[in-house]
Structures are given as structure tokens and as C-alpha cells.
Amino acid sequence: MPEPVETTTPEGVDYGWVMQVTFVVTIIAGSPLVALLSTTAELPTWGSRAEFAIRVGAVIWLFVAVGVFVYAKRAQR
């Protein structure tokens, strides 16, 4: 069995976990939310639909990322 090449002792927030949870929660909660919000907007072309999804999805992603980070920071204590 080879010796481990490198070991770490992370301090602080596990950013890998934050990124993974942000990705999963954004897809699970964000997709239905974008679809629901799109019913109230006039989106005649595929370009306008894509632009709407990107703009709304970015806001959702930002709120989810900040929320997950705050949760990880508080759970660390």
C-alpha cells in the first residue's frame, strides 16, 4: 500500500461542500421557481426565454450560495 502523498487539516468553511450543496439546492429549488416565475412574463422567443432563465437563475443562485455559506459558517462553531 503506497503512502499518502499529501494530507490536509482544513480550517474554516469547507468550500467544496458549499459549492456542491449550492449546485444541488439551486437545481432542485431554482428550476421550479424559474418555471413558475416564467408563467407571469411574456417570453415570445427562445432567446428571451433563455435570457429570463439566466437572469432569474443567477439571482436564485446568489441567494442560495450566501445562505449555504452562512449555514456552513454557523454549523462550524
N, C-alpha and C positions, 0 to 999 in steps of 0.2 A: 504494500500500500504506500503510495507516494506521500510525502509530507505536504501539508497545505502550503501553498505558495504565499498566501497573504491572509492575515486575519485583521478584522477591524473591531473596534468597540465604539459604535456610533453614539454620539451625544446629541441631544436635541431631538427635533422632529424627524421622523423617518419620511423623507420626501418621496421616496419610491412608493410607499404605501399611500401617501396623499395623492400622488398622480394617478395611481391605479383606481382608488376609490372615487376620485373626481371623474375619471373616464366612465366608470360603470354607472355611477349615480346620474351623471349628465345624460347618458343614453337612456337609462330606464325612466327617469323623470322628465327629461328635456324633450324627448321625441313626442310623447303625447301632448305635452304643453305647447310645443310649436304647432302641432297639428290642430289643437283646439283653438289657438290664437289665430291661425290662418283662416279659420272659417269666418272671422269678422273682417278680414281685409280683402280688398279687391286685388286679385292676382291673375291678370289675364294671360300672361306669358310665362313660359318656363323660366326665363331669366328673372322675372320679378319674383317668382316663387323661390328660386334659389337664393336671391338676394335677401328676401324676407327670412328664410330659414337660417342663413348665415348671421344676419344681424340679431335676430332674436336668440339664436343658439349661443352666440358669443356672450350675450348678457347673462343667460342662464348658466353658462359655463363659469363665468366670473363669480357669480354668487355662490355656486356650488363649491368652487375651489377655495374661496375665502372661508366658507362655512366648514369645510372638511379640515382646512388648516387650523382654524380656531379650535375645532373639536380635538384634533391631534395634540395641539399645544396644551389644552386643558387636561386631557387624559394623561399626559406625560407626567404631570405633577403628582 
